[in-house]
């Protein structure tokens, strides 16, 4: 008898057969933990995939765990300074992120055990959670598929690992952080970044369709394992989220691991056991689920590539926009670093490396580089500098000559007519800073070496 012939008879029985006590306890804990991952994880959840309305929902759902983590961080772990508050740093591995993750684990363990105790006191009338399991798997599948596609398309349109900055090109290798080294190597050749992105996109696309979801979970788990290793060994601050994505993909694949082993290793006929869609006995429920699935798939496979493609086109346009400000600039000693020129952590900055009309790096007094967004208005002679994690600062700029650059802070925008000033505006005194162009190499072997089929020896320097 073929697998196709026995599947209809076996699958329902497997899904609704009684679970062992250990399986029920493990599911209760897993259900609570993955519910946190799907709905309220700060590093990425299902609502993050929805524009505008997703942010509103997140603000409401994340308020309790955010404030609980703040309290634990300040009163139990005695965090102070920047670590004692949520910061828009782009790191998903801050002290508060780890505390919140520990809180989710603790609540899942305690809640799962309490759930099991209550069930035992009631005589364990529920011997399985097939329906709840189907809903959980459906939501985890959409979440994992969505983020595989977001991260994948951000590499297919090579923006996540941008071309190497002037600041990084002039950084001694020994001074580079492991993450900067990794980002530079992947961004060095956009084609390699695109290949990495395509692997993530393939896993994400397969996850969206029930007939290919198992293959998608396996491919995604393989790809995310490599990403997690990158994050661990090169100190990329997305370790928690990558680990959760991997756990999600493994959770989706686990029910069919025995079937895969029997088929590929023992060469026995078998049937996949996993359920990829909640059962719906009524037609309106089936139609609703199908609409949700199709709408979600359309949004991920059409809207996300379109929006990222538009952003990539804009980046390309800005990269080809000519401006005399391109290059490396050092703050003159006669104008020491002040609060008017700072990095993402609020420290004074000493250097500005302008790569394009929209992209730069600032260097802190401690030598650290900070990704920085620029907005240059050539006609008005203004430039807005926005180090990652800080509010933007607007300056006017002048160039007395090709090797000198002067910035002057501009007053903040006046309040809108509907907004009433809480206090009289203080007199504004602009702060003026002058920069001198730093000489850089005209050519870099890292960029110019290229590819060679024939090498008489390894080119090293």
FIPA-914700 format. One record per residue (C-alpha): residue in one letter; x, y, z. Coordinates in pm, 1 decimal, always signed. Layout:
<atoms>
- code; xx; yy; zz
- A; X; Y; Z
...
</atoms>
This chain:
<atoms>
- code; xx; yy; zz
- X; +0.0; +0.0; +0.0
- X; +138.7; +342.7; -90.4
- X; +191.8; +629.7; +151.6
- X; -80.5; +827.7; -25.7
- X; -327.0; +545.1; +31.7
- X; -261.5; +501.5; +402.5
- X; -227.1; +873.2; +487.6
- X; -602.0; +954.1; +509.1
- X; -659.2; +665.2; +744.4
- X; -359.8; +717.2; +972.0
- X; -324.8; +1096.9; +1002.1
- X; -650.8; +1169.2; +1191.6
- X; -583.7; +889.8; +1436.1
- X; -231.9; +1017.9; +1501.8
- X; -350.2; +1372.1; +1563.1
- X; -627.7; +1287.7; +1807.9
- X; -473.2; +991.4; +1989.1
- X; -399.9; +1030.8; +2360.1
- X; -73.2; +1206.4; +2443.8
- X; +163.5; +1084.8; +2712.9
- X; +167.4; +1286.8; +3039.0
- X; +517.4; +1414.7; +2956.3
- X; +404.4; +1527.8; +2611.6
- X; +112.5; +1719.5; +2761.7
- X; +337.1; +1897.5; +3014.2
- X; +593.9; +1982.6; +2746.0
- X; +323.6; +2117.4; +2516.0
- X; +177.1; +2342.2; +2785.6
- X; +517.3; +2496.7; +2852.6
- X; +593.5; +2528.8; +2481.1
- X; +252.1; +2679.8; +2412.7
- X; +303.7; +2958.7; +2665.7
- X; +660.1; +3032.5; +2552.3
- X; +577.2; +3042.4; +2181.1
- X; +269.6; +3254.7; +2254.8
- X; +510.7; +3514.6; +2396.8
- X; +732.6; +3476.2; +2088.8
- X; +444.6; +3511.4; +1843.1
- X; +256.4; +3797.3; +2009.4
- X; +478.8; +4015.4; +2230.5
- X; +849.5; +3949.6; +2172.6
- X; +1029.0; +4285.8; +2147.2
- X; +1282.6; +4148.9; +1900.6
- X; +1013.4; +4060.5; +1650.0
- X; +662.2; +3919.2; +1659.5
- X; +366.4; +3855.1; +1432.6
- X; +227.8; +4208.1; +1475.4
- X; +555.4; +4359.6; +1353.3
- X; +461.9; +4229.4; +1009.6
- X; +159.6; +4461.7; +998.5
- X; +226.2; +4832.9; +931.9
- X; +86.3; +5099.5; +1167.5
- X; -179.6; +4888.5; +1341.7
- X; +85.2; +4634.2; +1444.2
- X; +273.3; +4905.3; +1630.4
- X; -39.5; +5007.6; +1822.2
- X; -107.0; +4649.2; +1927.2
- X; +255.5; +4596.8; +2027.0
- X; +258.2; +4908.5; +2244.4
- X; -38.6; +4772.6; +2438.9
- X; +75.5; +4409.9; +2468.6
- X; +438.3; +4486.7; +2550.1
- X; +365.4; +4737.7; +2826.3
- X; +334.0; +4478.1; +3110.6
- X; +650.0; +4271.1; +3032.1
- X; +849.7; +4585.6; +2948.3
- X; +774.5; +4745.5; +3284.7
- X; +821.0; +4417.3; +3470.9
- X; +1164.5; +4380.3; +3309.6
- X; +1254.0; +4739.5; +3400.2
- X; +1160.5; +4676.4; +3763.4
- X; +1359.6; +4351.5; +3777.7
- X; +1657.1; +4512.4; +3605.4
- X; +1672.0; +4807.2; +3844.4
- X; +1580.5; +4638.0; +4171.7
- X; +1714.1; +4283.7; +4130.1
- X; +2011.3; +4326.4; +3893.5
- X; +2075.3; +4691.8; +3994.4
- X; +2110.4; +4818.6; +3637.4
- X; +2204.2; +5184.3; +3599.5
- X; +2265.4; +5430.5; +3317.5
- X; +2177.4; +5336.0; +2960.8
- X; +2121.8; +4971.2; +3057.2
- X; +1843.5; +5067.2; +3299.2
- X; +1606.0; +5189.2; +3027.0
- X; +1484.4; +5063.1; +2691.3
- X; +1699.6; +5221.0; +2419.6
- X; +1643.6; +5226.6; +2039.1
- X; +1993.8; +5090.5; +1980.0
- X; +1909.1; +4816.5; +1732.3
- X; +2050.9; +4555.1; +1970.1
- X; +1821.7; +4268.4; +2057.5
- X; +2062.3; +4141.8; +2323.7
- X; +2059.6; +4428.1; +2573.1
- X; +2046.9; +4353.1; +2945.0
- X; +1673.1; +4424.8; +2949.6
- X; +1618.3; +4195.8; +2648.9
- X; +1784.0; +3908.8; +2836.1
- X; +1585.0; +3983.2; +3150.6
- X; +1260.3; +3986.2; +2952.4
- X; +1353.6; +3658.7; +2780.1
- X; +1423.1; +3505.3; +3121.6
- X; +1087.2; +3635.2; +3239.9
- X; +913.6; +3461.0; +2947.7
- X; +1094.9; +3134.8; +3023.6
- X; +1005.2; +3157.0; +3394.3
- X; +638.7; +3235.9; +3323.7
- X; +618.4; +2955.3; +3064.0
- X; +768.7; +2700.9; +3305.6
- X; +560.8; +2811.3; +3603.6
- X; +245.2; +2849.5; +3396.1
- X; +291.6; +2513.8; +3225.4
- X; +345.9; +2334.0; +3556.0
- X; +49.0; +2511.7; +3717.9
- X; -163.9; +2424.9; +3415.0
- X; -58.3; +2060.8; +3452.7
- X; -136.6; +2062.2; +3826.1
- X; -484.9; +2202.1; +3766.1
- X; -541.9; +1944.0; +3489.8
- X; -430.2; +1663.8; +3723.8
- X; -663.2; +1784.1; +4000.4
- X; -947.2; +1776.7; +3748.2
- X; -865.0; +1416.4; +3658.2
- X; -675.8; +1486.0; +3332.3
- X; -995.1; +1493.3; +3132.5
- X; -800.3; +1634.1; +2835.4
- X; -573.2; +1367.8; +2691.3
- X; -452.7; +1578.2; +2396.4
- X; -447.2; +1936.5; +2267.2
- X; -474.8; +1873.3; +1895.3
- X; -677.1; +2186.6; +1815.4
- X; -464.9; +2419.1; +2030.4
- X; -151.6; +2263.7; +1883.0
- X; -281.7; +2324.5; +1529.1
- X; -347.2; +2692.2; +1602.3
- X; -7.7; +2737.1; +1764.5
- X; +170.1; +2573.7; +1472.4
- X; -25.9; +2789.0; +1227.4
- X; +80.0; +3110.9; +1403.4
- X; +442.6; +3002.6; +1452.6
- X; +459.2; +2904.8; +1084.4
- X; +338.4; +3247.0; +971.1
- X; +574.0; +3425.2; +1212.1
- X; +883.0; +3226.9; +1112.8
- X; +796.7; +3247.0; +743.2
- X; +742.7; +3621.6; +766.8
- X; +1075.7; +3697.7; +929.4
- X; +1265.2; +3460.3; +701.7
- X; +1127.4; +3662.9; +409.5
- X; +1196.6; +4002.2; +568.1
- X; +1557.9; +3916.5; +645.1
- X; +1594.9; +3735.1; +314.3
- X; +1464.6; +4017.6; +96.8
- X; +1678.9; +4270.2; +287.4
- X; +1975.7; +4073.9; +150.3
- X; +1831.2; +4000.6; -194.8
- X; +1811.5; +4379.1; -219.6
- X; +2158.2; +4411.9; -61.3
- X; +2094.8; +4664.8; +211.8
- X; +2141.9; +4478.0; +539.5
- X; +2516.9; +4450.6; +480.9
- X; +2588.1; +4776.3; +299.7
- X; +2905.0; +4844.5; +93.9
- X; +3213.0; +4903.3; +307.1
- X; +3233.2; +5253.4; +451.7
- X; +3528.8; +5488.4; +415.9
- X; +3560.1; +5475.4; +793.0
- X; +3588.9; +5096.3; +795.1
- X; +3830.7; +5090.4; +500.0
- X; +4066.3; +5311.1; +699.1
- X; +4029.8; +5115.6; +1021.4
- X; +4324.7; +4890.1; +1117.6
- X; +4206.6; +4531.1; +1100.3
- X; +4309.5; +4469.9; +1458.6
- X; +4085.3; +4754.7; +1574.1
- X; +3775.6; +4621.1; +1398.5
- X; +3502.1; +4451.2; +1597.8
- X; +3408.0; +4096.1; +1494.3
- X; +3064.9; +4216.5; +1375.9
- X; +3219.6; +4492.2; +1163.4
- X; +3456.3; +4237.8; +1008.5
- X; +3165.2; +4003.8; +930.5
- X; +2946.6; +4282.3; +786.7
- X; +3238.1; +4408.2; +574.1
- X; +3311.4; +4063.3; +431.1
- X; +2948.9; +3990.7; +341.6
- X; +2889.7; +4342.2; +206.6
- X; +3213.3; +4331.9; +4.6
- X; +3041.7; +4132.4; -271.7
- X; +2667.5; +4202.4; -305.2
- X; +2626.7; +3882.0; -509.4
- X; +2725.5; +3673.5; -207.0
- X; +2480.8; +3865.1; +11.9
- X; +2208.0; +3803.4; -246.9
- X; +2278.6; +3427.5; -243.4
- X; +2252.8; +3425.2; +137.4
- X; +1924.7; +3615.2; +111.6
- X; +1783.6; +3376.4; -147.3
- X; +1842.0; +3083.1; +89.7
- X; +1635.8; +3263.4; +355.8
- X; +1366.4; +3359.2; +103.8
- X; +1333.8; +2998.8; -19.1
- X; +1282.8; +2875.3; +337.4
- X; +1028.9; +3150.5; +406.8
- X; +829.0; +3091.5; +87.6
- X; +808.8; +2718.1; +150.6
- X; +686.0; +2781.7; +505.8
- X; +388.0; +2979.2; +377.4
- X; +235.5; +2681.4; +192.0
- X; +107.1; +2376.8; +376.9
- X; +229.1; +2122.0; +122.2
- X; +585.5; +2254.7; +144.6
- X; +589.8; +2376.3; +505.8
- X; +792.2; +2081.1; +637.5
- X; +1063.8; +2135.9; +377.2
- X; +1051.5; +2507.4; +455.2
- X; +1096.6; +2441.2; +827.5
- X; +1397.3; +2216.2; +762.0
- X; +1563.7; +2460.8; +520.4
- X; +1492.1; +2754.1; +749.8
- X; +1631.9; +2567.4; +1051.4
- X; +1950.6; +2491.8; +855.2
- X; +1988.5; +2854.8; +740.9
- X; +1907.8; +3003.9; +1082.2
- X; +2156.9; +2769.4; +1249.8
- X; +2427.7; +2927.6; +1035.3
- X; +2295.9; +3277.0; +1118.5
- X; +2292.4; +3194.7; +1490.5
- X; +2652.6; +3071.7; +1469.6
- X; +2749.3; +3397.6; +1298.5
- X; +2575.7; +3591.1; +1574.7
- X; +2742.3; +3389.9; +1849.8
- X; +3097.1; +3381.8; +1714.4
- X; +3103.5; +3733.9; +1564.9
- X; +2910.3; +3894.7; +1852.9
- X; +2617.5; +4018.1; +1643.4
- X; +2348.2; +4141.8; +1886.3
- X; +2062.2; +3940.0; +1737.9
- X; +2139.6; +3618.6; +1926.1
- X; +1810.3; +3599.1; +2114.6
- X; +1592.3; +3652.4; +1809.6
- X; +1791.3; +3409.6; +1592.1
- X; +1766.6; +3148.0; +1868.1
- X; +1389.4; +3197.1; +1890.4
- X; +1351.8; +3166.9; +1512.6
- X; +1550.8; +2844.0; +1520.8
- X; +1337.5; +2710.0; +1807.3
- X; +1024.6; +2798.8; +1610.8
- X; +1144.1; +2613.5; +1299.4
- X; +1244.5; +2309.2; +1505.8
- X; +906.6; +2313.8; +1681.3
- X; +741.3; +2296.6; +1339.6
- X; +961.7; +2009.3; +1221.9
- X; +969.1; +1793.4; +1537.6
- X; +640.6; +1599.8; +1479.1
- X; +773.2; +1470.3; +1146.0
- X; +1130.6; +1385.3; +1246.2
- X; +1038.0; +1021.2; +1311.8
- X; +863.8; +997.9; +974.0
- X; +1167.1; +1150.6; +801.9
- X; +1398.0; +905.3; +977.7
- X; +1182.1; +607.1; +878.2
- X; +1158.9; +720.3; +516.9
- X; +1516.6; +833.0; +447.0
- X; +1712.1; +603.0; +678.7
- X; +1500.3; +290.4; +718.5
- X; +1337.5; +319.4; +371.1
- X; +998.7; +235.9; +518.2
- X; +663.3; +372.4; +398.0
- X; +545.5; +634.2; +642.8
- X; +319.7; +934.4; +673.8
- X; +385.5; +1285.5; +797.1
- X; +203.6; +1360.0; +1121.6
- X; +222.6; +1738.9; +1153.1
- X; -82.3; +1960.2; +1107.5
- X; -21.0; +2290.7; +929.0
- X; -370.2; +2439.5; +942.4
- X; -635.3; +2443.9; +1217.0
- X; -931.7; +2221.4; +1144.9
- X; -1252.0; +2406.9; +1054.5
- X; -1579.7; +2218.0; +1038.4
- X; -1785.3; +2512.5; +917.8
- X; -1754.1; +2668.0; +574.3
- X; -1723.9; +3028.0; +703.5
- X; -1433.0; +2925.0; +926.7
- X; -1255.0; +2751.0; +638.3
- X; -1308.8; +3054.1; +414.3
- X; -1181.4; +3291.3; +685.1
- X; -867.7; +3086.1; +741.2
- X; -803.7; +3067.5; +370.0
- X; -847.6; +3445.8; +333.5
- X; -603.7; +3506.7; +620.4
- X; -351.3; +3267.2; +469.4
- X; -379.8; +3416.4; +119.5
- X; -372.4; +3776.1; +247.9
- X; -69.5; +3708.3; +462.3
- X; +109.1; +3536.2; +174.0
- X; +29.6; +3823.3; -62.8
- X; +158.9; +4080.7; +186.2
- X; +483.9; +3893.5; +241.7
- X; +554.2; +3797.3; -118.4
- X; +439.7; +4119.4; -287.2
- X; +434.1; +4414.1; -48.7
- X; +758.9; +4340.9; +136.1
- X; +967.8; +4289.9; -181.5
- X; +808.0; +4600.6; -331.3
- X; +881.4; +4823.2; -30.0
- X; +1236.5; +4692.2; +10.0
- X; +1293.7; +4723.9; -363.9
- X; +1185.3; +5087.3; -352.9
- X; +1417.3; +5152.3; -58.5
- X; +1704.8; +4986.4; -245.5
- X; +1638.3; +5201.9; -552.9
- X; +1640.2; +5511.8; -333.2
- X; +1970.4; +5401.8; -178.8
- X; +2117.9; +5350.2; -525.1
- X; +2000.6; +5695.3; -629.6
- X; +2155.9; +5852.9; -321.6
- X; +2479.2; +5661.9; -375.6
- X; +2512.3; +5827.9; -718.1
- X; +2419.4; +6176.0; -591.9
- X; +2723.9; +6400.7; -614.8
- X; +2816.7; +6610.2; -310.1
- X; +3144.9; +6780.1; -214.6
- X; +3101.3; +6648.3; +139.9
- X; +3203.9; +6292.5; +48.8
- X; +3511.8; +6174.6; +234.0
- X; +3666.8; +6152.4; +579.5
- X; +3651.3; +6453.4; +811.0
- X; +3817.3; +6515.4; +1150.1
- X; +3690.6; +6764.5; +1406.4
- X; +3945.5; +7040.9; +1450.4
- X; +4111.9; +7079.4; +1789.6
- X; +4002.4; +7443.6; +1798.6
- X; +3642.4; +7323.5; +1811.8
- X; +3641.8; +7033.8; +2062.2
- X; +3363.2; +6778.5; +2055.7
- X; +3052.8; +6901.0; +2235.3
- X; +2693.1; +6796.0; +2278.5
- X; +2626.4; +6937.6; +1934.0
- X; +2816.1; +6654.5; +1764.0
- X; +2752.6; +6319.4; +1931.3
- X; +2726.8; +5947.9; +1856.6
- X; +2447.1; +5701.4; +1921.3
- X; +2534.5; +5657.7; +2288.9
- X; +2548.4; +6033.3; +2347.2
- X; +2929.5; +6048.3; +2362.9
- X; +3118.4; +6325.2; +2180.1
- X; +3220.5; +6240.2; +1823.8
- X; +3553.7; +6327.1; +1663.8
- X; +3518.3; +6211.1; +1301.9
- X; +3256.7; +6198.8; +1029.5
- X; +3289.7; +5959.7; +733.8
- X; +3044.9; +6048.2; +455.8
- X; +3000.0; +5763.6; +204.8
- X; +2692.2; +5884.5; +16.0
- X; +2437.8; +6163.3; +37.1
- X; +2244.1; +5950.7; +286.8
- X; +2495.7; +5725.6; +461.6
- X; +2782.9; +5797.1; +698.0
- X; +2965.0; +5682.5; +1008.7
- X; +3055.3; +5892.8; +1310.4
- X; +3347.1; +5804.2; +1538.1
- X; +3321.2; +5841.1; +1912.6
- X; +3603.1; +5970.4; +2132.3
- X; +3658.2; +5608.6; +2241.3
- X; +3718.0; +5504.1; +1878.5
- X; +3386.4; +5325.1; +1820.4
- X; +3209.6; +5373.8; +1486.6
- X; +2836.4; +5450.5; +1470.2
- X; +2612.8; +5403.7; +1168.0
- X; +2465.1; +5739.7; +1077.9
- X; +2190.3; +5852.8; +842.6
- X; +2230.2; +6178.9; +654.2
- X; +1996.9; +6412.8; +471.1
- X; +2183.8; +6673.3; +266.8
- X; +2008.1; +6971.7; +112.3
- X; +2255.1; +7117.5; -138.5
- X; +2041.5; +7422.7; -217.1
- X; +1967.1; +7525.0; +142.0
- X; +2315.2; +7415.3; +255.8
- X; +2174.5; +7212.9; +544.7
- X; +2260.7; +6865.1; +661.5
- X; +2069.3; +6647.8; +908.4
- X; +2285.4; +6400.1; +1099.1
- X; +2111.3; +6108.6; +1269.4
- X; +2345.3; +5864.5; +1449.6
- X; +2174.3; +5528.9; +1499.2
- X; +1979.5; +5534.0; +1824.4
- X; +1973.0; +5913.8; +1869.4
- X; +1753.5; +6203.7; +1763.5
- X; +1862.4; +6385.2; +1452.0
- X; +2049.9; +6716.2; +1465.8
- X; +2021.9; +6972.5; +1187.9
- X; +2313.3; +7190.9; +1082.8
- X; +2397.8; +7447.5; +820.9
- X; +2719.3; +7372.7; +635.5
- X; +2979.4; +7566.9; +444.9
- X; +3302.6; +7472.1; +270.9
- X; +3561.4; +7753.4; +269.8
- X; +3771.2; +7527.4; +47.6
- X; +3782.4; +7163.8; -63.9
- X; +3960.5; +7049.8; +253.2
- X; +3760.8; +7231.8; +519.9
- X; +3404.5; +7190.2; +630.6
- X; +3209.0; +7399.9; +883.2
- X; +2892.6; +7296.4; +1067.1
- X; +2666.3; +7526.5; +1267.7
- X; +2369.9; +7401.1; +1467.3
- X; +2030.9; +7529.7; +1359.0
- X; +1748.0; +7622.5; +1597.4
- X; +1481.5; +7356.7; +1651.4
- X; +1166.3; +7381.1; +1445.7
- X; +905.0; +7610.1; +1603.5
- X; +603.6; +7437.6; +1762.8
- X; +304.4; +7381.0; +1541.9
- X; +9.2; +7615.6; +1573.1
- X; -199.6; +7356.0; +1754.7
- X; +79.4; +7296.1; +2008.6
- X; +110.2; +7541.8; +2295.6
- X; +457.5; +7612.9; +2424.8
- X; +490.7; +7504.7; +2787.6
- X; +755.6; +7771.2; +2852.1
- X; +904.4; +8070.7; +2669.7
- X; +1159.9; +7967.2; +2410.9
- X; +1518.7; +8013.9; +2525.7
- X; +1755.6; +8228.4; +2325.6
- X; +1931.2; +8011.4; +2068.9
- X; +2309.1; +8028.6; +2035.7
- X; +2446.3; +7824.2; +1744.1
- X; +2745.6; +7601.2; +1804.9
- X; +3004.2; +7609.9; +1528.7
- X; +3238.0; +7321.0; +1451.0
- X; +3506.4; +7303.0; +1185.6
- X; +3642.1; +6989.2; +1021.5
- X; +3950.2; +6915.7; +815.9
- X; +3952.8; +6656.0; +541.4
- X; +4149.5; +6343.6; +631.7
- X; +4362.9; +6207.0; +343.9
- X; +4257.0; +5860.9; +230.8
- X; +4390.2; +5614.4; -25.6
- X; +4282.5; +5651.6; -384.9
- X; +4259.0; +5272.8; -428.4
- X; +4207.1; +4985.0; -186.5
- X; +4324.1; +4628.9; -272.2
- X; +4024.6; +4496.0; -76.4
- X; +3794.2; +4661.4; -329.7
- X; +4012.0; +4641.2; -642.3
- X; +4154.9; +4287.5; -623.0
- X; +3850.5; +4123.7; -778.8
- X; +3816.0; +3758.9; -884.1
- X; +4081.8; +3547.4; -1057.8
- X; +4042.4; +3195.6; -1195.2
- X; +4420.8; +3160.8; -1217.0
- X; +4643.3; +3246.4; -920.4
- X; +5012.7; +3160.6; -928.4
- X; +5016.5; +3224.0; -552.8
- X; +4777.5; +3346.5; -292.0
- X; +4766.2; +3725.4; -300.4
- X; +4816.8; +3833.1; +59.4
- X; +4918.9; +4167.9; +206.6
</atoms>
